[in-house]
Amino acid sequence: MIALHDFAVWLAHSPLNAAVTGHSWLVPEIQVVHIVAIAAVVVSAALINLRALGVIETDRPQRVVVRAWLPVILGALVVLALTGVLLIASEPGRALFRTVFWVKLGLIVAATAVTAAHGFGAPRSRLVPCLLAIASALLWMGVIFAGRWIAYADGWPGAFS
């Protein structure tokens, strides 16, 4: 906790913080890019999941659909990481000291892994792809809810603000 506090204090006084907070329009613009990247992830994951459920593109193998959309997800995750770093730099105490922020990061890792798992192997039963699709959708929804919840969650006692 001490290292995280020290990092947040350093970040709050860093040139990156000054660059992001030095322009009143920049944080809202970063948030717009962040939200568009979230939409790219959710739509791509939904297309993979809908194929797994047999709703769309049933003439294409699941691994082909995953190969088409997983790069979009991964590219959007890079954009999310970059914009996320900038948003954290603008207010280090806002996210870093809220449990829901760390839950969100864990959900992103889990959702990415479950969504990517659609492309591995050929399941012998229809149940596995359906369960993966449901888990993927629930995890990505969890990411969205956690992301919004950060703004409303209380910080840890004694956290940097």
Number of C-alpha atoms within 10 A of each C-alpha: 8 8 8 15 18 12 15 24 15 14 19 21 14 13 13 15 19 14 13 19 18 13 9 9 10 16 17 11 12 18 16 13 16 21 15 15 22 20 15 19 24 20 15 22 25 18 20 29 27 20 24 28 20 14 10 13 14 13 8 10 13 24 19 11 20 25 14 14 20 20 13 18 24 15 14 22 20 13 17 21 14 14 21 17 13 21 22 19 25 23 18 24 21 22 23 22 24 20 15 23 21 15 14 22 14 14 20 18 12 17 23 20 12 19 25 21 16 26 19 10 9 13 10 8 8 12 12 15 23 18 15 20 25 17 17 26 21 14 22 23 15 17 25 18 13 20 17 14 15 20 14 11 16 15 19 12 8 8 17 19 15
